[in-house]
């Protein structure tokens, strides 16, 4: 990602309309105030001509040609339209990167399609205008652009859905059979914790709790109760009403399965949803409602620390998985870890010899 100040340096001799930098300090930047209407407000303007939207595409084309960058997140709040001067003003350059115009325009059109509370006819008219202008100005193929829009719409919807969930990574085991702390084994330069966090972030989840005893992790409030103790503690600290749970030692689990699990939990009336495959349960790949914490704590007080008993007590739904079984490899021994390494074409790994 390129910093906002770097983008402004690239645009020093450009005629592209943008705020003027007044100063910067400690990573913060101050700009001049610009007059205009946000493009989000233009969506419902019944009298507004389509000129503004064609100018927006042209602004993005000129920006790409002059900087070699695209806006990673070209949402409509990043742009103003000044009708008096008939010009577009870019006002946010925090999410710029090297990339393809196809992805940028696809995401822009996806935002237009997903904006709420405006007339479908107006949506179609603006979408067609932007698509025609983009195909002309960027020399894009319409079929490829339509495909990009569909992919970006799925990604944006997934990101929005993920923001309604917390997540926890269970990393509190003693790793006796492994011989070293599993959480800090590395695959291609990233620890297992980092791999799991990336998946959760790709799902749009920002509230990520790590259960464990290492520095920076969340220790169990009632130690010695196994993973159920970590689940109870983290549920109490979760910001959202639902919490996706994954163990640190199942590094091959895919984002697709986790998204299916989230979607399944939305549909089920139960407070817990477990993953099942090959006739058994992956009890630590699950979604729990936050208010399960009280019932789990009562079980722990009675000396019950089995995850399956907790699920049966609260009530659970099931996501049945029939896909590739390799993604459920549990890396709790050196042999299992090496098996996982052989499944994916990892170039190198450290932490276990």
N, C-alpha and C positions, 0 to 999 in steps of 0.2 A: 504494500500500500504506500502511496506517495503522500507526504504531508501537505497540508493546505498551503503553507508558505512556499514549498517547492513548486506547487502548481502556479502560484502567483508569479514566481520568478520566471517560469516558462512563458507566462503571458505578458511579460513586461512591455513588449513592443507590439502587442496584439490590439486590434480594434474591437475585440469581443467585449460586449457590455458586461460589467461586473462591478461589485463595490470596490472602492479604493482602500488600500491598507493604510490605516492611520498610525499603527504601531503594534508592537508585540512584546510580550514579556512572559517568562516562565511557561512557554508553550501556548499562551493565550494570544489571540489576535483580535484587534479592534478595526472595524470597517466603517465606512461612510454609510449613512442611511439611504436607501434607494426607494423611490416611489413606483408603485405598480400593484397589480392584482395577482395573487397566487394562482397558479394554474388549477389548483383544486377548486377555487371559486369560479373558474371559467366553465367548469363542467356543467353547471346548472344554468348558465347564462343562455336564455333562449334566443337573444338577439345577437349574441357574439358571433361574428363571422369566423370562418376556419383559418383565416390568415395567421392568427397567433400560433396555431398548432403547426402550420407549415414552417413558420419562423423558428419554432422550438427545435424542429428536426434539423433545420439549417444551422442553428446555433450549435447543436451537438456535433454536426459534421465538421464545422469550422474548428470547434474545440479539439476534436480528435486529430484533425490535420495539423494543427499548430502545436499540440503537446505530445501526440502519440499515445494519449491516455483516453480511457473511457471512464464514465461514472459507474462505479460498482452498484450504486443504489440511486438510479435516476428517478426518484419519486417526484411527484408533481409539486411538492412543497419546497423543492430546491430552486424553483424558477418563478420569476415575476414577468408579467406582461404589462408594458407601459403603452397604453392605447394612444396617448397624445403623440408620442414619438414613433409609434408602431415598431417597438423593439422588444426583444427578449433579454432579460437580465439573469445571469446565473448567480446564485447567492450562497451556494454551499459546495465546497470542494474537498470535504473531509474524506470522502470515500472514492478516491480516484486511483486507478491502477492501469497497468498495461493489460490490454485485452482486445477482444473482438467487438466491433460495432454491432454485430448480430446479437450478441448477448445483451448489450446495453439497450438496444431498441426493443428487443424481446421483453426485457424487464419493464421498460417504460409502458409498453402496450399491456403487459400483465397488470400493472398498477391501474391503468385506465379501466380494464375489464373488472377488476375486483373492488373498485370504489363503490361504496354503498350509497343508497338513497338518491339516485338520479335516474332520469328517464332512459329506458332501454333504447329508444330511437336515437336519442342524443349520443348515447354511448357508441352505438353502431356507426353513426355519422363521423364522430371524432376518430374512432378506431380506423375506419377506412381512409380517412384523410391522412392520418399519421403513417399508416402502412404504405400508402401510395408515395408519400413524400420520402419515406425512408428507403423504399426500393429504388427510387430515382436518385436521391442524393448520395446514398451509400452503395449503390449498385448491388442491392441484395436480391436474392431469389425469394419470391413470395412464399413458396412452399417451405423453404428452410426457415423463413421468418415465422410462419404459422407454427411450425414445430417448436421453435424457440419460445414463442409466447406460451404454448401449452406447458412446456417444461418449467418456465419461470412462474407460471400461475400455481403449479403444484408446489414449487419451492416456497413461494410466499405464503401460501395457505398453511404449509407445514410449519413454517417459522411462526406464524401467528398462533397456530394451535399449541405449539410447544411452549409459548409464553404463559400458558395457563397451567403448566405443570412445574413442580420442582423435581429434582432427581437426586438420588444418592448412589454413591459407589461404595460397595462393601469391601474394605481393604484391611480388615482387622484380624485376619487369621494369623496364627503363629508360624505358618510356613515350615513346619517340622519336616514334612516329607520332601519339600523342595530344597531345604538346606540354606536358602537365602530368602530375604523378603521378596515375595512374588510381586508386590506392588511396584518395585523399582527395577525389575528386569526390563531390559530394553529390546525393542524390536525396531530395527532401522533407525536407531538414534533417539527413539521416544520411549519413555517408560510405559508400562501397561496402564498406569493411571492416566497418563497424557492421551493415550489412544482412546480410552473410554470417555474421557472428558470431551475430546473432539467430536465423537459421535453424538453426544448429548447436545453439544453446542450446535451441530449441524441440524439437529431437530428443533432448534429455536429455544432450547431450555437455557436459562441464564442462572437460575437458582440451583447450583450444584453443590451438594454436601458430600464430604468424603469421611466415611466412618472408619476409624482406626486409631492406633496409639502413637503413630509417628508424628513428628512435628508438623503443625498446620492442619492435622486431621481432627475430627470430633471424637473424643473418647466416650466410651459407654458410661452412662450415668449409673448403671448397675453392672459392674464388670463380671466376667466369668459366665455370661449367659449366651455365648455364641452369637451368631449373626442376628438373632432375634433381639438381643439387647441393643445392638447397633441400630436396627430398624426402629425400635421404640424411641431411642434418643433422637435420631435424625427426623423422625416424623414430628416430634415436638418443636423442632427448629425450622421446619419447612415453611416457606412463605405462602405456598399455594395449597389448595384443598386436596390435590392429588399428587402423588409422588411416584415417579418411575424408578425402579430399583434394578441395578445390575451389579454383579460381582466383578472385582478387578481381574480375576483369573479366567475369564471367558473372553479373550481378546478378539475372537473371530466372529462374535455375534454381530449381525449386520444392522445398519440403520433401518433397513426396510422392515426387518422383524420387529424392531423396537417401535417403529411407527405403527405397524399393524397392532401391536399390543396396546398402544395409546388409543388407537381408534376403537379397538374391541372394548376397552374399559369405558369409553364414552357411551357405548351401546348397552352395556350390561347393567342390571340393577344392583349388582354386588359391590361391596366395598373393596374387594381384592380381586385382581385378575392374574392368573398364573399362566405360564407357558407350558404346554404339554407336547411331547414328541416321543415316538416309539413306545407308546403306552405308559410313559411315566411323566413326572412333573419336573420342570426346572424351577424349583421353589424359590430361588433367589433371583430369578428374572421375572419381575412382576410389577404391577402397579397397585399401590395401596392408597386408600383415602387417608388423609391426615388424621381424621378422628378415630382411626383404628388404634391409635397410640394407647388410649385408656384401657381398652380390652387386653392389649398385649401386656401392658404393665401389670394388670391383675393376674395374668397367667404367670408372669415372671415372679411375682410375689409368692405364688403358690408352688414355685419350683419347676414350672413347666417352661422349657425353652426350645421346644420343637417347632419349627416353622410350619410344618404341615398341620399340627394341632391348632396353632393360631389361626391358620386359614380356615380350617373346619369350624372353629368356634365362631369366627366372624361371618363366614360365608364367602364363597369365591366363585368367580366365573373362570372360563378356560379359553385360551387361544390355542387351537391345535395347529401345530406346524408340521408340514410334511416335506419341507425343503431339504437342502444340503445339511447333513448331520454334522459335518466338520465344524460348523460355526458354534456348536455346543461343546467343543473340546474344552475340558476343565484343566487348566494348567497348574495342577497342584503337585506334580512330580516332575523331575527332570525329563523323564521319558515323554510325558504328555506335552511338555513345553517344546521339545524337539519335534514332536509330531505336528504341533501347530505351526512351527517354523517351516516345515516341509510342505504344508498345505498351500501357503501363500509364497510367492516369489520374493521373499525378503533378501536384500542384498547382504545385510550383515546384522548381527545382534551381539550384545554384550551383557554381562551380568551373570551368565551361567556358562560354565565350560564343561 
